[in-house]
Amino acid sequence: MLRDRNAGSLRPTDDGTTVTLAGWVARRRDHGGVIFIDLRDASGVAQVVFHSGEVLAAAHQLRSEYCVRVTGTVAIRPAGNENPDLPTGAIEVEALTLEVLSESAPLPFQIDDTISVGEETRLKYRYLDLRRAAPAHALRLRAKVSRAARDVLDDAGFVEIETPTLTRSTPEGARDFLVPARLRPGSWYALPQSPQLFKQLLMVAGMERYYQIARCYRDEDFRADRQPEFTQLDIEMSFVEQDDVIAIGEQVIASLWRLIGHEISTPIPRISFREAMDKYGSDKPDLRFDLQLTELTDYFASTPFRVFQAPYVGAVVQKGGASTPRRGFDAWQEWAKQRGARGLAYVTIAADGTLGGPVAKNISEDERAGLAAAVGAEPGDAVFFGAGTRRSTQELLGAARLEIGRRGGLIDEDAWSFVWVVDAPLFERTDETDDVTVGGAGSTWTAVHHAFTSPKPECLDTFDTDPGSALAYAYDIVCNGNEIGGGSIRIHRADVQERVFAVMGLTPEDAQTKFGFLLEAFSFGAPPHGGIAFGWDRIVMLLAKATSLREVIAFPKSGGGFDPLTAAPAPITPEQRKEAGVDYVPPKPAKATESSTPS
Amino acid sequence: MLRDRNAGSLRPTDDGTTVTLAGWVARRRDHGGVIFIDLRDASGVAQVVFHSGEVLAAAHQLRSEYCVRVTGTVAIRPAGNENPDLPTGAIEVEALTLEVLSESAPLPFQIDDTISVGEETRLKYRYLDLRRAAPAHALRLRAKVSRAARDVLDDAGFVEIETPTLTRSTPEGARDFLVPARLRPGSWYALPQSPQLFKQLLMVAGMERYYQIARCYRDEDFRADRQPEFTQLDIEMSFVEQDDVIAIGEQVIASLWRLIGHEISTPIPRISFREAMDKYGSDKPDLRFDLQLTELTDYFASTPFRVFQAPYVGAVVQKGGASTPRRGFDAWQEWAKQRGARGLAYVTIAADGTLGGPVAKNISEDERAGLAAAVGAEPGDAVFFGAGTRRSTQELLGAARLEIGRRGGLIDEDAWSFVWVVDAPLFERTDETDDVTVGGAGSTWTAVHHAFTSPKPECLDTFDTDPGSALAYAYDIVCNGNEIGGGSIRIHRADVQERVFAVMGLTPEDAQTKFGFLLEAFSFGAPPHGGIAFGWDRIVMLLAKATSLREVIAFPKSGGGFDPLTAAPAPITPEQRKEAGVDYVPPKPAKATESSTPS
């Protein structure tokens, strides 16, 4: 090794010992004939002092981020010079020799956590960005997270298995990334959106307990916080029911939050999808604050107000919201419109209990009289309303609830709130979602989770005659309003799988073409099985208190899937294109009449 | 859980307890009114007996590989019925209830390790193949191997970091797999051949100790035992020299072989590339047997035999080979021709010391007289000769050495022999290798390891004026004649990297285009660093005593990169092709005269 000690490990007990350090010049100060540097390595920082002679002369050439090797003697700092903020703050190293291992050009930005740098620049020089404490900490934490999860799973008898990433394109919802297969011109591999099919096949194979920290790929339009490749902790188990998967999932999650000193109390509470939507207007409710929606559909059953003559009417109360100035309520309308709603009806409750705002005069006298009690509002509050189809209106009110929570400081940013959302619908109407999965063209229904999710046992006979009422044997884990994992008990019978495909509009022929190998596998004694997948990037982001997934990925892509560091993706050469067989044209098949005629 | 005990865990101490098992019907025997099944799960096998009544009636429907759940009472087997080969062989479970969890269609092959099944069938039904003991064991061993390596590295302060797999195409030797980037039509990602550049950037980033069990991709023509995607344990360290990387590599390797009960004695011996070629005719010598080549270039310096008037002449002795019948020696000629040689000259030594075979009469009397002593042969032996260019002739003799070892039973198949091969040449001539790396067209030299390998310190001044003599600061670890890992100290200075690129025929412009981001990174205080990568598939194959890499991969590809299970790769739809932007034609740029004229 080019050093014998880590800089961050030096303590007063090392006084008088000779050490060799190697690292970077984090700071250099020239104090009238004496030069100090902060020498930084992965372990921390130590002060090195160059007092006199040749080594002092050599130190004059040092600049920020020069990579150096220093041999010197550890000494207690002179009284008054200690730095109590630094673990090594009581000592310094009196340099005897200095070797510049490599020089640094002037930096595009200072290596300093307190300085704000544009993200494109940070990503282009990610190798400098990662010299800063917070980004480096995030990657180190990520490694600890993976280790903690593996320890839980290894100890519980799970087998880590690598599944292929050059796979078959079986559209599961999102678009596949495609890879031309040079040796089979005209054919393409797809990068997997998840190891779903392979992990189910491993259960058919009798592996019983599988996990993998798996790279997955989705060719989506990059929204703010999407990456074309992402990581999930992927778990599958045989001979289990929902409670078994939830139990192992809780063990994993508890082990991760323990890394940051938070003990999750288990069992984590559960809430049904229906209750989550009714109370919080979200299938991933943030339960760090208790504000709930109130359903008013019955209350307004005979209302004269046209807008409230709707399949669903609900409300959410903003404490003290009545004092919002007019332009504040205008801003709420704008907010609602940006979410695709027509607006956000509201009333204010004055100190004397009279209702204000444009809605107040449209509803009946009885409705006015009982409203505050019905929604649990008090003088000084504002009440926001939504009316329309149940799901979308609840989602609007749920978003308003979050906004009220944020603006009102109702959310304890240090709190951790976990909840399992269970009993989601098995299917949703294709005209009510953007996320149409395997179904055939023109199908009415698609899977809420995915096509391999089992109906709950009590829906097994009726899910295809009454798809709208069928519940999925599925569970999502939500942390502070973020879905951090989700899974389901899977279908393990070919007949059930075929019926689910049929509801989704897949003809038996389509099902065979796309998933024939899975259906065939199910015919050979497939065990009951289920699993869960955790969004690894998001979990590490929450644990690191980072604000973006990109903060916890070593070399993330920026917008549009571009890597500012290596400038990937890039054009390829005509030779590469030719070799890859991208433009292969299959030979025309011989005419049917000729080939079918015996010669 | 659908069961409360694992079948393989039952023991006589469980006598009288009621257990619920779930697993597969491995065997069913009908013994006149009583039915026995072997119930298999991941833990092992237990015998279940159906004595009478409803449960016996139900058991009649059972067939091989039905997936079942049985509740019953553990009982000591009747005297004489014990099976000492089975951990559970002293007990059986008297069934009280039977539930068929799922039925099995007739199997394409029996789930039985002793039955040989064609590989294409095994891969098509890999989920059945993996129900067999040996294939399942290989995957479980693989998980243990990964865990052991991670434990060593985690405990040594390494950080596991995931590097991107949608990267830039930077041809490093093999062909890249390419991925069209829909959001940047005309641009493509490449799947990485290794994380090489990213791990070096992580060193520049100050992460200091990195590892990853990384998926890598090479679009090669599939030889017998190649896979388009493969796994390596990838390690990189800063502030190290060769001995430091070798030391951590030995810790990893020792921990893996400990899993199969073998203690590797460290330090593992080292041999120079030159000595390995001279003595064993291989850069990955199998040292399980000691047979060595003898160089005879000087011995035949004035030979009258035209064939031996060559830059290199060498020999290898086969003990007792003189008794080989004439057709045996003919077969050796055939063997040599299949390796691209013209033949394999030989002499036999009769009991009285006289030399036989066609070569004997071509060499001089003096040469005949001293030959046995020169090569260490005795009466009854055969001596095989090679003559020609040094490297290719040594390789031929090295292959003959292995063949002699195999045929003569000289190789102890239970032995483990490890050796580091060090001091390989830095460059080789492009006309002497198929494996031309980054170099420009028409370059004379290419890198033996890769373009990022540092010259040894003593060659730093001369490697570009005398490329043929420069040694690489590199090391390969060889086990029983298999290269299982390799690495190097890297270049960390832009000027040295640029000089290496120049030797390889890369113009400064090419270097900037392909590796500009790396050269730029080196300008910001890059630390000295080095690393190693282990071939994970090959190591697990050796540990499992498997005969093919495919045995230790969950879902391997067969010849030509085809997956018989999912039938990947497959044609894509015209819509997929269109969306992926494969056929994007860039708009014609405006004419130069127009765009360069200020308006």
Interface residues (C-beta under 8 A of the other chain):
Chain A: M1 L2 R3 A22 G23 W24 V25 R40 D41 A42 E65 Y66 C67 R69 L101 S102 E103 S104 A105 L107 Y125 R126 Y127 L128 D129 L130 R131 A136 L139 R140 R142 A143 S146 R147 R150 D154 V159 E160 I161 E162 T163 P164 T165 L166 T167 R168 S169 T170 R175 D176 F177 L178 V179 P180 A181 R182 L183 R184 G186 S187 W188 Y189 A190 L191 L197 F198 L201 L202 V204 A205 G206 M207 E208 R209 R215 Y217 D219 D221 F222 P228 E229 T231 S238 F239 V240 E241 D244 H492 R493 F517 A521 F522 S523 F524 G525 A526 P527 P528 I553 A554 F555 K557 G560 G561 F562 D563 L565 T566 A567 A568 P569 A570 P571 I572 Q576 E579 A580 V582
Chain B: M1 L2 R3 A22 G23 W24 V25 R40 D41 A42 E65 Y66 C67 R69 L101 S102 E103 S104 A105 L107 Y125 R126 Y127 L128 D129 L130 R131 A136 L139 R140 R142 A143 S146 R147 R150 D154 V159 E160 I161 E162 T163 P164 T165 L166 T167 R168 S169 T170 R175 D176 F177 L178 V179 P180 A181 R182 L183 R184 G186 S187 W188 Y189 A190 L191 L197 F198 L201 L202 V204 A205 G206 M207 E208 R209 R215 Y217 D219 D221 F222 P228 E229 T231 S238 F239 V240 E241 D244 H492 R493 F517 A521 F522 S523 F524 G525 A526 P527 P528 I553 A554 F555 K557 G560 G561 F562 D563 L565 T566 A567 A568 P569 A570 P571 I572 Q576 E579 A580 V582
